[in-house]
């Protein structure tokens, strides 16, 4: 009889903990979704306004299936923290801190770039100093104070709390293994083996737009959707023999194109690539009508030389992805949709031989902004870039004037910086 009572009590205790973790996970998800929706013009007012708070509740209630996946992941994480610490108060405090960090990070990233947190975003940890510099100093101070208070509370609770959840080390070990395996399974949410299962459970991946994905599926699931498995689907008929045929074909095309060219190679040549986030053909913008074409000269050049179009992840964005395409010749659309930041996700495959920079003696990059984002410094080193001039490099860019008192250097300033780097001599140059 006594053993039955003990079993019933343990079951009741287990259910009670799950009920507690369920509600804490719902609250945590709600707070994270507020961080996602605050800066989105569809769901938030841009400040701590009613629209975002209301829509956060609507996501948790209306998006039952996708919200449920987020909640389940958070519950498993809470169990894992509890199994490690063996203290419920510790779990609550740790989850509160993690929720605060994720919420602030989502808000700041979406506010600055219209992007939610993705796997590639974690590469930006190397730019932590610059990211902190973008935050309101009052917010940073408040956050540091809260973290210190939480750390002190954790220490006190862990030393003095008598609320021990598990007495048996064996059961803790078994449940910990189960929790870890469950989390690992969720981290494979977009793998070929699991994708269809999670779609049936309510996940609706929108990996081409991380913000849209976070709004639709929740910030936690959107992060897992962004994880890279295989970078590319193997094309049908792919083989060494097929690739040799492709090489032979384009070697013939090259001879034909170069037959009438005055310059047979890049010797003594200076080639400048200009990537501008502020330049676009007005006719490409939906709903915009103009009386005259301001880019007639550009159109004439495109009509009389080699030209084409490239895929961008959004208006005024996706520059690092387009930059990757121009330097390597690889089209982003050839990869899986989860490849959104190739400089971060494909860094190991980028080298001097695989890029146009390998054709030149002197290689320079001018970027009138901080240079730590999108893993550029590491990638440029692999490409054999000799100099990378930014606002925070050892030798910073000379011209940084903006238009209308803005925070970014104007196109005029960017072009002045480029022109100042062109040098005379017989070496070929790439800028």
SVG drawing of the C-alpha trace seen along z (x, -y; Angstrom):
<svg xmlns="http://www.w3.org/2000/svg" viewBox="-7 -67 61 69">
<polyline fill="none" stroke="black" stroke-width="0.4" points="0.0,0.0 2.8,-2.4 4.6,-1.6 1.5,-2.4 1.1,-5.7 4.8,-6.5 4.2,-5.7 1.0,-7.8 2.9,-10.7 5.7,-10.5 3.3,-10.5 1.5,-13.5 4.8,-15.3 5.8,-14.5 2.5,-15.8 2.7,-18.9 6.1,-19.7 4.9,-19.3 2.0,-21.5 4.3,-24.2 6.8,-23.9 3.8,-24.0 2.7,-27.4 6.2,-28.8 6.9,-27.7 3.8,-29.4 4.7,-32.7 8.3,-32.4 7.1,-31.9 4.7,-34.8 7.5,-37.1 9.8,-36.0 7.0,-36.5 6.6,-40.1 10.2,-40.7 9.7,-39.3 6.5,-41.3 7.4,-44.7 9.3,-46.0 7.2,-44.2 4.9,-46.8 2.1,-44.2 2.1,-43.0 3.6,-45.7 3.6,-49.5 7.4,-49.7 7.3,-50.4 5.8,-48.7 2.3,-49.1 -1.0,-47.2 -0.8,-45.7 2.3,-43.6 1.1,-42.5 -2.3,-41.5 -0.8,-39.7 1.6,-37.8 -1.4,-36.3 -3.1,-35.6 0.0,-33.7 0.0,-31.4 -3.8,-30.9 -4.4,-30.8 -1.2,-29.1 -1.9,-26.1 0.2,-23.6 3.3,-25.7 3.1,-27.3 2.8,-23.8 6.1,-22.8 7.8,-25.9 6.3,-25.1 7.3,-21.5 10.9,-22.4 10.9,-24.9 9.5,-22.3 12.2,-19.8 14.8,-22.5 13.3,-23.2 13.5,-19.5 17.1,-19.4 18.0,-22.4 16.1,-20.9 17.9,-17.5 21.3,-19.3 20.6,-21.7 18.0,-19.5 16.4,-22.8 13.1,-24.2 14.0,-27.8 17.2,-27.6 15.3,-26.4 12.9,-29.3 15.7,-31.9 17.8,-30.4 14.8,-30.3 13.9,-33.9 17.4,-35.0 17.5,-33.0 14.0,-34.3 15.2,-37.9 18.4,-37.4 16.5,-35.8 13.7,-38.5 16.2,-41.4 18.3,-39.8 15.2,-39.2 14.0,-42.7 17.4,-44.3 18.2,-42.0 14.8,-42.6 14.9,-46.3 18.4,-46.6 18.2,-44.1 14.6,-42.8 16.0,-39.4 15.1,-37.0 17.7,-34.9 19.1,-32.1 21.9,-29.6 24.0,-32.0 23.3,-34.8 25.3,-33.0 28.4,-33.8 27.8,-37.5 28.9,-36.7 32.4,-37.6 31.0,-41.1 29.6,-41.3 31.2,-44.7 29.6,-46.3 26.3,-44.7 26.4,-46.1 27.2,-49.5 23.9,-49.5 21.9,-49.1 20.5,-51.8 23.1,-52.3 20.3,-52.4 19.1,-49.0 22.6,-47.5 23.1,-48.8 19.7,-47.5 20.4,-44.1 23.8,-43.8 22.3,-44.6 19.6,-42.1 22.1,-39.4 24.2,-40.1 21.1,-39.9 20.0,-36.7 23.5,-35.2 23.6,-36.1 20.1,-34.6 21.2,-31.4 24.2,-31.1 22.1,-31.6 19.2,-29.3 21.6,-26.5 23.5,-26.6 20.4,-26.9 17.5,-25.4 16.2,-22.2 13.8,-21.6 15.6,-18.6 13.6,-17.3 15.3,-13.9 16.9,-11.7 17.9,-9.0 21.0,-9.7 20.0,-6.8 16.6,-8.3 18.2,-11.7 20.7,-10.2 18.0,-8.2 15.8,-11.3 18.7,-13.5 19.6,-11.1 16.0,-11.1 15.8,-15.0 19.1,-15.4 17.9,-12.9 14.6,-14.7 16.3,-18.1 18.7,-16.6 15.7,-15.3 14.2,-18.8 17.5,-20.2 17.1,-18.0 13.7,-19.6 14.6,-20.5 16.5,-17.3 15.2,-15.2 14.2,-12.4 12.2,-14.7 10.9,-17.6 7.6,-16.0 6.8,-14.8 7.2,-18.3 5.2,-19.9 2.4,-17.5 2.8,-18.6 2.3,-22.3 5.7,-23.6 5.3,-25.7 9.0,-26.6 9.6,-30.0 13.4,-29.9 13.8,-32.4 12.6,-35.1 13.6,-34.5 11.3,-37.3 8.3,-35.9 9.2,-32.4 9.5,-33.7 6.1,-35.5 4.4,-32.4 6.1,-29.6 7.5,-31.2 11.1,-32.3 12.3,-29.0 11.1,-26.9 12.3,-29.6 15.8,-29.2 15.7,-25.4 14.3,-25.8 17.3,-27.9 19.8,-25.2 22.0,-23.9 22.0,-20.3 23.3,-19.5 24.0,-22.8 22.8,-21.5 20.7,-18.8 22.8,-16.6 21.7,-17.2 20.5,-14.2 23.3,-12.7 26.0,-14.4 29.4,-12.7 33.0,-13.5 32.4,-12.7 29.5,-15.1 31.5,-17.9 34.3,-17.3 31.8,-17.8 30.6,-21.1 34.3,-22.3 34.9,-21.4 31.8,-23.2 32.7,-26.4 36.3,-26.3 35.0,-26.4 32.7,-29.3 35.6,-31.1 37.8,-30.8 34.9,-32.2 34.2,-35.2 37.9,-36.1 38.7,-35.9 37.5,-39.4 38.6,-40.9 41.5,-43.4 42.5,-42.3 43.3,-38.6 43.8,-38.6 43.8,-40.9 47.5,-41.9 47.9,-45.6 44.1,-45.9 42.1,-47.4 38.7,-45.9 36.2,-47.5 33.1,-45.7 30.5,-48.1 27.7,-46.7 25.1,-49.3 22.1,-48.8 20.6,-52.1 20.5,-51.5 17.7,-49.7 15.7,-50.1 12.4,-51.8 10.6,-49.5 11.5,-46.5 9.6,-48.0 6.0,-46.8 3.4,-49.6 5.9,-52.3 5.2,-54.4 7.6,-57.0 7.3,-59.4 10.9,-59.0 13.7,-56.4 16.6,-57.7 18.8,-54.8 19.0,-55.2 22.8,-55.0 22.8,-51.9 20.2,-50.2 22.3,-51.0 25.4,-49.5 23.4,-46.4 22.0,-46.0 25.5,-46.2 27.6,-44.1 27.2,-41.0 24.5,-41.6 21.8,-39.9 19.9,-39.7 20.6,-38.4 18.5,-37.2 18.3,-39.3 16.7,-38.4 14.9,-41.7 14.9,-45.4 18.1,-47.1 19.4,-43.8 21.0,-40.5 24.3,-42.3 26.6,-39.7 24.7,-37.0 25.0,-38.9 28.6,-39.6 29.3,-35.9 27.6,-35.3 29.6,-37.9 33.0,-36.8 32.5,-33.0 30.1,-32.7 27.8,-30.5 24.1,-31.3 22.5,-31.4 19.3,-29.7 21.5,-26.6 21.7,-25.9 19.0,-24.8 16.7,-27.6 18.4,-27.3 21.6,-28.8 20.9,-32.4 24.3,-33.6 26.9,-31.8 29.9,-33.7 29.0,-32.2 27.5,-28.8 29.9,-27.9 33.1,-29.6 35.2,-26.5 34.6,-26.1 35.6,-29.6 39.2,-30.2 41.3,-32.2 41.2,-29.6 37.3,-29.5 36.9,-33.2 37.6,-35.9 40.1,-37.5 42.6,-34.7 43.1,-36.3 44.7,-39.5 48.0,-40.5 46.5,-43.1 43.1,-42.6 41.4,-45.3 37.9,-45.6 36.4,-48.9 33.4,-48.7 32.4,-52.0 30.9,-50.3 32.1,-47.9 33.8,-44.9 32.9,-42.2 29.5,-41.3 28.7,-38.2 32.1,-36.7 33.7,-38.9 37.2,-39.2 37.7,-35.4 36.3,-34.9 38.4,-37.7 41.5,-36.1 40.6,-32.8 40.1,-34.7 43.6,-36.2 42.3,-39.8 45.4,-42.0 43.5,-44.9 40.1,-45.3 39.2,-48.9 36.3,-49.6 35.3,-52.2 36.9,-50.0 39.9,-48.6 43.5,-49.4 43.6,-51.9 40.0,-53.1 38.3,-54.4 39.0,-58.1 35.5,-59.3 32.5,-58.7 30.1,-61.6 26.5,-60.7 23.4,-62.2 21.0,-64.1 22.8,-63.3 22.2,-59.5 24.2,-56.8 25.7,-55.3 28.3,-56.7 26.8,-58.1 27.5,-56.6 29.7,-59.6 31.8,-58.8 32.0,-55.2 33.2,-56.0 35.8,-58.5 37.2,-55.8 37.4,-53.4 39.1,-56.0 41.6,-56.8 42.8,-53.1 43.5,-52.8 47.3,-52.7 49.6,-53.1 51.9,-50.3 52.0,-47.1 50.2,-44.9 46.6,-43.9 44.2,-45.2 40.8,-44.1 38.8,-46.5"/>
</svg>
